[in-house]
Amino acid sequence: MNAEPFRPNDGNPGVNPALEESLLWKFLHDLFRPPTEDQWNWLRSDPARRVWQMLSKGVEQSVPADLPVPQDFSHYEEGYLAAYDVGFPAPPCPLQESHWRPDQPTSGVLHENILFYQHFGLRVRPGGSLPPDHLLQQLEFLSVLCVHEGTGLERQDASVTAQFARAREDFLARHVRTWIGKAEAKISDLPGFDWQTHWVRMVRLFVLP
């Protein structure tokens, strides 16, 4: 299994591969933002569709070439909530690491994520609705790490570059890679969650290529 980070223009002169990777994580983060009409309009916009198409070219036939999203806002909102947010005792596919790691205490998983963020001067927003082990938090953190790694590359600071590259790989290995494959396997087996499955699969393809 190839565990190298996604670097679409790696090796091309003038391209900062870490900053390119930060845009990947930023797009995947934005894909899963809570369902609002503004978010739905963004998902259907040409810029969002172009990025999805570019990413889909690198993963063969695993996901559709066009960004899958319902053409009706109410269906999109209901489908998002039904897949990721609503259910008893849990949604079909919670976007939260601790749900998929029942062998680990929830408090421990949350604390480990927080420690990563704090080590690099970040913290979960006080009063925020998202737990620290939510996919949105994790993807945002990966994007930030890549920005810092890219800054090190631009300044030709090998120490900074290596520090943030190691941090990105360590965070992926200790956290995102431990659960995203399980989430994809679960939702792909359930009827009625086609586009939601493709979204989770797109993340998995770049976390566990």
Secondary structure, 3 states (H helix, E strand, C coil): CCCCCCCCCCCCCCCCHHHHHHHHHHHHHHHCCCCCHHHHHHHCCHHHHHHHHHHHHCCCCCCCCCCCCCCCHHHHHHHHHHHHHCCCCCCCCCCEHHHHCCCCCHHHHHHHHHHHHHHCCCCCCCCCCCCCCEHHHHHHHHHHHHHHHHHHHHCCCHHHHHHHHHHHHHHHHHHHHHHHHHHHHHHHCCCCCHHHHHHHHHHHHHHCC
